[in-house]
């Protein structure tokens, strides 16, 4: 009987040890996704052919390295994309990787919609040292890097060399002032009675563009922390900047107003030689370079009273959803898609300004006679209000954008009174949006 007990005990012990060894082996295997199939969903609003080719290359490269992985690219035009994304976020089922615009960096960090990428990037990408300094500061939210940028765009002034030569005027140079800009615009404006043969200048009257001039005059739309417009949108510096721009239309009368531009049904007056100077983004230079009849130059925006050079920077990037079950895998694909070291990552610089030091060096964008100017503007890009407050985009679009033409084109308007009214309305809307 005693022998049977000992034998039974030995059988139990042998079974226990065997089970433990097998269990450990299974646990070790389960910690590696090497044998398991998985899918990474990637959501983007990039639908153009060149972007699709870029995503395809990244997908193929990643899947070659990870045979058990499938990368699913989900595309939609911007407006449809944002609607779809909000629906998926509400349902708790967004893609693992989502494209995020600069207006949502802060909101998506605060709501924990996306994660800080730095822990996942450790050893492969150094955000603090690899991104162009000013771009890095604009992208960073509370010390976090919510996205890998896919590139940027800045703004400057395009000028028609032929029209300057015909008027025997010198080309504008870096560091020029608003007064010099207006003086040149007046000299380059040609009228035939009441009809304009040639406009001296054209501004974009969108709130984002105008903010660069406001800041250069010492003003701002919002407080430094982005919480309030009152005392800033209606400050003396902001009022003065709006007045100077208004005078371009109502006193100097050298720029076409938006109604005139709309009547032309999309005709580009600068490209057709009917505008001598045009405030526009870096993206415009590609088409102009392809026009054999166009001889143009580019220069930074004129400075206002502070003498501070300013520009605007648009950017977007790819972030990892906080709900993703495969954040490590998502980072690996994200790096394949956006890294300056990969083929797909380098392709972003074919249609955008590079924002990493390595990619700027390899593409030589800074040495390009046209793009070089816009690369320089990365250093002068302002902290636009959409970086300060994630609700500024919708609130500003609703209240400030529609009022800008009224403020600038009506010679009889009380600019201070109107901006004060707007600042109070904006503060109410910002407060409601954030509650």
Secondary structure, 3 states (H helix, E strand, C coil): CHHHHHHHHHHHHHHHHHHHHHHHHHHHHHCCHHHCCEEEEEEECCCCHHHHHHHHHHHHHHHHHCCCEEEEEEECCHHHHHHHHHHHHHHCCCCCEEEEEHHHHHHHHHCCCECCCHHHHCCCCCHHHHECHHHHHHHEECCEECCEEEEEEEEEEEEEHHHHHHCCCCCCCCCCEHHHHHHHHHHHCEEECCEEEEEEEECCCCHHHHHHHHHHCCCCCCCCCCCCCCCCCCCHHHHHHHHHHHHHHHCCCCECCHHHHHHCCCCCCCCCCCEEEEEEEHHHHHHHHCCCCCCEEEECCCECCCCCCCECEEEEEEEEECCCCCHHHHHHHHHHHHCCCCHHHHHHHHCCECCEHHHHHHHCHHHCCCHHHHHHHHHHECCCHHHHCCCHHHHHHHHHHHHHHHHHHCCCCCHHHHHHHHHHHHHHHHHHHHC
